[in-house]
Amino acid sequence: MWAHTASSSGRAYIDALVDAGFDKSAMQVTEDLTTVGNAAESIQFSVRWGDRQCLVGQVGPSTGEPVTMVMDQLAEGRCLVGRTRSIDW
């Protein structure tokens, strides 16, 4: 995704993960824009993977190359801390 478009659009990454076979209802993504309307320096996205793990990624101009890792889920079954964007498209 990053190599082809250098996009930091959360929707683009969620759509790519869905196309790869991941369940959209198991995903979280942060906002594309800051509170003042500027493009975010980076976005984070995640997919719950089973009952214990998450695939977590970060991409954007401030990160250089995309970063991904598999991490343990948080206690409440979420992958990202804080407010995330509704994935209702």
N, C-alpha and C positions, 0 to 999 in steps of 0.2 A: 504494500500500500504506500508506504513512505517513499520507496524508491521510484514509484511510478508517478506520484502526484505531489509529494512533499506536503500532503494535507495534514492539518491538525484539526480536522472536523471530526467531532465525536461520532456523528452519524455515519460518516464514511467507514470508520473502524468497526462500529457495531454492525453495519450492513455487511462488511467483509467477513466478520466472524460468523454471522448468520449464514452467509453463503458457504462458509467452510464447514457448516453443520452444527455449530454451537447453538444452544437454546437462548433466545433473546430474553426470556423471563429470568434467566440466571445472571444477567449482566447489569453492570453499573457503569456510568460514564460521568465525568465532570463537565462543567460548562465550557463552551467554546469561547465565550466572551467574559471579560472582567466586569466588575460592577459598574464601571464607567463606559462600557461599550467597546473597549479595545479588544483585539484578538488576544486570547490567552497565550502566555509564553509556553505553556505545555498543558496537555490534557492527560488524564489518567482514565483507563478503562479496565474492566475486570469481568471475568466469568467465573461463577462458582463451579467448581469441578468436583463432583461427588459430594460427600458429606463433610469433608475436612479441608479441602484445598481450593485455591483460587489461582487462575492465570491472571496476572496483573501486568499491565503495560503502561508506559509513559512515552509520549511523543510530542514534539513541538520544536520550535526554533531554539529554545534554550537547552534542549537535551542533546542536540546533535543527532546522532543515530537513535532510533527507537530502542527502548530498554524493555525487556520482558523478564518475568520470573514467575515461578510457582511458589506460592506462600500458603501458610495455614490460614483458614478462615478466622474471622473475628468471632467472639463468643456468641453474638446474635445471628451468625450465619451470613453476615455481610463480608465483603472483601475490601471495600474502601471506607475510610473514616470520613465523616462529615457529610455535608449535603451533596447529593448527586442529582443529575438531570433525569427527568422522567423519560423513559424510552417508550413512547406511545405512538410512534410513526409506523 
